[in-house]
């Protein structure tokens, strides 16, 4: 059974937060989105979901990537109140009264849970801007989010991505059916939506040599759903279904690094998917090759 999400929930996730913009502050900045000619957004047209390109700030390189297992501990600060009303990296207007956060590398927007490790209080924020470009902090929060978990200056926090909620936002902003992230940490309670079937199969990439890499396309609880997707994925390479626990996982196997890169790019650009990557059976960042 496919998961039903109310319009109200999607609206809250898509439009409920905003973040920092390119300003004179050295703590925040762009990852190159300006080069992609953002259009002016309206209240009914949220900024699109995007990962972004590699960029540098003061000779430090940052490489944005989808990381469905993101779980880091570090220091959190507070977004300066004088930035209220300014534009964010993805074109929104920052509102310090909304539950927001920043990230140097996570896609915009990303839904994340932030826990103040000094008092155990947690808040769910929507990350939609780059920063803070201060090595001692991994995230900055809006005034409202900081107040909710008792941060008045800086505090040690845990930042955890919320894969299901983030994928719902991605689906709403990208406009394509998205599947559960290809990761070992997806909660068992999640129900995977079947992919949209197109009338014409995507062109198969050039044959590649056998290798140590596997691209995981999706994970299903229904074997029939996995087998249906399997037929389509054979256009991309040596596709198989692997049963692990209660899940049936569709993977394209026996890839070298170049082949894995081609498959990942083809699935992202042609199918709107967010594939995962394994090397010798171990999960690695899909953008590390």
C-alpha positions, -999 to 999 in steps of 0.1 A, spaced: 0 0 0 14 33 -10 18 59 17 -7 88 16 6 123 27 -18 151 33 -15 183 14 -13 201 47 18 181 58 36 187 25 27 224 26 41 227 61 73 209 51 79 228 19 69 263 30 74 261 67 110 273 69 135 296 54 172 302 59 201 325 55 212 343 23 243 356 8 252 385 29 282 404 40 287 380 69 316 355 63 297 329 82 272 323 53 274 322 16 265 306 -17 275 272 -31 271 284 -67 233 283 -70 234 318 -83 250 306 -114 220 284 -122 197 315 -126 171 311 -98 138 325 -107 118 347 -83 97 324 -62 61 330 -51 42 318 -20 27 290 -40 58 279 -58 85 268 -34 122 269 -44 133 236 -60 152 208 -42 188 208 -52 221 193 -41 244 219 -55 280 219 -69 313 218 -51 324 252 -39 351 270 -19 350 295 9 383 310 21 402 281 4 381 254 20 363 232 -4 328 219 4 311 191 -16 273 190 -13 258 155 -14 227 135 -5 236 116 26 206 97 40 227 85 70 238 120 81 242 120 119 268 144 133 276 159 167 291 194 169 285 229 180 254 249 170 250 287 169 222 311 162 215 330 130 220 367 135 186 385 139 198 413 115 195 387 87 157 385 92 140 392 59 170 386 37 172 361 8 184 326 14 207 305 -8 177 288 -24 157 320 -30 135 321 1 131 349 25 145 342 59 121 344 88 137 340 123 104 329 138 103 297 117 122 264 126 153 266 104 189 255 101 219 258 79 243 232 64 275 234 44 268 202 24 233 188 28 208 193 0 184 223 2 159 217 16 167 189 41 145 180 71 166 173 102 162 167 139 185 188 161 190 177 197 206 199 223 229 175 241 232 197 271 195 194 280 181 167 258 156 190 240 150 185 203 135 204 174 128 195 137 142 221 113 142 226 76 177 233 63 177 255 32 208 276 32 246 272 33 267 279 63 279 285 89 314 288 74 330 286 108 349 253 115 338 252 151 301 249 142 282 224 121 248 242 121 233 275 129 196 277 140 169 304 136 161 323 168 128 304 172 145 270 168 174 279 191 149 291 218 129 259 215 158 238 226 173 262 250 203 276 231 212 311 240 247 313 224 263 281 214 256 245 224 267 210 216 241 193 194 233 162 174 220 167 139 202 138 123 187 138 88 151 126 86 151 106 53 113 100 49 104 137 55 132 149 33 121 127 5 85 140 8 98 175 4 120 165 -25 90 149 -42 69 180 -37 96 204 -50 110 182 -78 76 171 -90 85 134 -95 77 103 -75 105 96 -51 113 63 -34 126 56 0 164 64 2 187 35 -6 201 32 28 204 6 56 188 30 81 154 34 66 128 27 93 108 -5 88 75 14 92 81 33 59 62 22 29 79 26 -5 61 42 -34 65 24 -67 84 44 -93 66 61 -122 67 40 -153 76 59 -184 64 49 -219 99 45 -232 128 29 -214 158 50 -206 188 44 -228 213 19 -214 248 33 -206 278 19 -223 289 -15 -211 314 -14 -183 339 -39 -168 332 -59 -137 341 -41 -106 337 -36 -68 308 -12 -70 270 -17 -67 243 10 -71 212 4 -49 182 18 -67 154 12 -42 142 -10 -13 108 -26 -11 88 -47 13 69 -63 -16 89 -87 -38 66 -80 -68 74 -43 -66 111 -51 -66 108 -74 -96 88 -49 -115 115 -22 -111 142 -49 -118 130 -52 -154 134 -15 -160 168 -13 -143 182 -39 -166 184 -11 -191 212 3 -169 233 -28 -163 235 -60 -144 204 -56 -122 195 -80 -94 172 -82 -64 188 -89 -30 167 -100 0 180 -86 33 158 -91 63 122 -81 53 133 -60 24 139 -66 -13 166 -44 -26 171 -36 -63 208 -32 -72 229 -28 -103 261 -47 -96 295 -55 -110 304 -19 -118 337 -2 -119 340 33 -106 334 50 -140 304 27 -146 289 34 -112 292 71 -118 274 69 -151 246 48 -136 241 72 -106 240 102 -129 216 85 -153 192 75 -125 193 110 -109 189 129 -141 167 105 -161 145 89 -134 145 115 -105 159 88 -82 183 91 -53 205 59 -56 229 47 -30 264 33 -36 283 4 -21 319 -7 -26 326 -43 -17 293 -44 2 300 -13 23 280 19 20 300 49 7 290 84 -4 274 83 -39 294 114 -49 328 101 -37 337 86 -72 
